[in-house]
Amino acid sequence: MTSHSGTERPAAFIDWADDRYAELLANQRNGRVGSLLVSETDRVRVWHLSVAPGERLPFHRHVLDYFWTTLTAGRSRSHYGDGRILETAYAAGDTKHFTFGRDEYMLHDLENIGDDILVFVTVELKQGANEPLELATS
């Protein structure tokens, strides 16, 4: 195993680049799940997400029930907090819903591995099992 900051790196992350693993650790509580927060009420947060070819949205943590809809076709690769790496193909209009029980979450990044910009709208529902994460000012 590779040593990282004085602790052993779990086997699921052994093949990850050091900077990617360090970013995962640093962003354990990053609640910025999109590129731009465009609306927030006591019930929802609405995010726009635009990722150009070759760009990445940094690691972020989902704790709220949410859904996304993609406005463009494309392909992505995501690294997850459990060590998985998944590639996904999207068609414009694809929508996916997620729900989280108390203290459940998903931690991941999003890299555009396609040839065109990826554009999503993500809507977080703030009245679920978990409290919204505080958003650091950008």
Secondary structure per residue as TSV (DSSP state, phi and psi in degrees):
chain	resnum	aa	ss	phi	psi
A	1	M	-	360.0	152.1
A	2	T	-	-90.8	136.4
A	3	S	E	-82.7	138.5
A	4	H	E	-138.5	116.9
A	5	S	T	53.9	38.4
A	6	G	T	83.7	-1.0
A	7	T	E	-123.2	157.1
A	8	E	E	-74.2	135.6
A	9	R	-	-79.0	131.2
A	10	P	-	-59.4	149.7
A	11	A	G	-56.2	-33.6
A	12	A	G	-62.6	-18.7
A	13	F	G	-111.9	8.0
A	14	I	T	-61.3	-32.7
A	15	D	T	-90.9	-1.0
A	16	W	S	-75.0	145.4
A	17	A	-	-61.6	145.8
A	18	D	H	-56.3	-41.0
A	19	D	H	-69.0	-34.1
A	20	R	H	-67.8	-43.9
A	21	Y	H	-65.4	-41.0
A	22	A	H	-62.5	-39.8
A	23	E	H	-64.4	-41.4
A	24	L	H	-55.4	-49.9
A	25	L	H	-62.9	-39.5
A	26	A	H	-72.6	-21.2
A	27	N	T	-110.3	25.5
A	28	Q	T	-56.3	-28.8
A	29	R	T	-118.2	19.0
A	30	N	-	-74.2	110.2
A	31	G	-	-93.1	7.6
A	32	R	-	-83.5	91.2
A	33	V	-	-89.5	7.7
A	34	G	S	-148.0	178.5
A	35	S	S	-76.5	-35.9
A	36	L	E	-146.6	124.0
A	37	L	E	-80.4	113.4
A	38	V	E	-100.5	-18.0
A	39	S	E	-159.7	142.3
A	40	E	E	-147.1	133.3
A	41	T	-	-127.7	-173.9
A	42	D	S	-71.2	-9.6
A	43	R	S	-110.9	-29.6
A	44	V	E	-142.8	157.8
A	45	R	E	-122.9	131.6
A	46	V	E	-115.3	125.2
A	47	W	E	-117.4	143.7
A	48	H	E	-102.3	145.5
A	49	L	E	-137.4	118.2
A	50	S	E	-127.4	123.9
A	51	V	E	-130.6	115.0
A	52	A	-	-73.5	160.5
A	53	P	T	-52.7	130.5
A	54	G	T	85.2	-9.8
A	55	E	-	-91.7	164.7
A	56	R	E	-133.5	146.4
A	57	L	E	-91.0	127.0
A	58	P	E	-61.3	169.0
A	59	F	E	-55.9	139.0
A	60	H	E	-149.8	159.7
A	61	R	E	-114.6	125.0
A	62	H	E	-96.4	124.6
A	63	V	-	-123.5	-18.7
A	64	L	S	-95.4	147.4
A	65	D	E	-56.6	141.9
A	66	Y	E	-160.0	168.3
A	67	F	E	-142.4	155.1
A	68	W	E	-126.5	152.7
A	69	T	E	-129.9	131.5
A	70	T	E	-93.1	137.2
A	71	L	S	-95.2	-10.3
A	72	T	S	-134.6	157.6
A	73	A	-	-82.1	155.4
A	74	G	E	167.9	-167.4
A	75	R	E	-138.6	146.0
A	76	S	E	-138.1	163.7
A	77	R	E	-129.4	133.1
A	78	S	E	-125.1	137.7
A	79	H	E	-101.8	133.5
A	80	Y	B	-110.8	158.4
A	81	G	T	-63.5	-12.4
A	82	D	T	-99.6	5.0
A	83	G	S	98.5	-11.8
A	84	R	-	-65.3	150.9
A	85	I	E	-130.2	118.8
A	86	L	E	-124.2	141.7
A	87	E	E	-108.0	142.0
A	88	T	E	-134.8	139.3
A	89	A	E	-106.3	139.6
A	90	Y	E	-122.2	146.0
A	91	A	-	-110.4	148.3
A	92	A	T	-55.1	132.6
A	93	G	T	95.1	-10.9
A	94	D	-	-56.5	139.2
A	95	T	E	-136.0	140.3
A	96	K	E	-138.5	137.2
A	97	H	E	-109.0	145.9
A	98	F	E	-133.3	142.4
A	99	T	-	-130.5	148.0
A	100	F	-	-131.0	131.5
A	101	G	-	-79.3	177.6
A	102	R	T	-53.8	126.2
A	103	D	T	67.7	9.7
A	104	E	-	-87.4	154.0
A	105	Y	-	-161.4	170.0
A	106	M	E	-134.1	129.3
A	107	L	E	-117.6	124.3
A	108	H	E	-161.9	168.2
A	109	D	E	-113.1	-179.6
A	110	L	E	-147.0	116.1
A	111	E	E	-114.5	131.1
A	112	N	E	-81.5	112.9
A	113	I	-	-107.2	11.8
A	114	G	S	-97.3	-169.8
A	115	D	S	-100.2	-8.1
A	116	D	S	-126.4	160.1
A	117	I	-	-63.9	139.9
A	118	L	E	-97.6	129.0
A	119	V	E	-129.2	125.1
A	120	F	E	-126.9	156.6
A	121	V	E	-116.5	128.5
A	122	T	E	-119.7	131.9
A	123	V	E	-120.1	117.9
A	124	E	E	-96.8	136.7
A	125	L	E	-101.5	116.8
A	126	K	S	-84.6	-3.4
A	127	Q	S	-110.2	46.3
A	128	G	S	-104.3	-152.3
A	129	A	S	-73.9	-20.8
A	130	N	S	-120.1	151.4
A	131	E	-	-74.7	144.4
A	132	P	-	-61.1	145.6
A	133	L	-	-73.0	147.1
A	134	E	-	-67.2	141.9
A	135	L	-	-102.2	120.7
A	136	A	-	-66.6	144.7
A	137	T	-	-73.5	142.0
A	138	S	-	-96.2	360.0
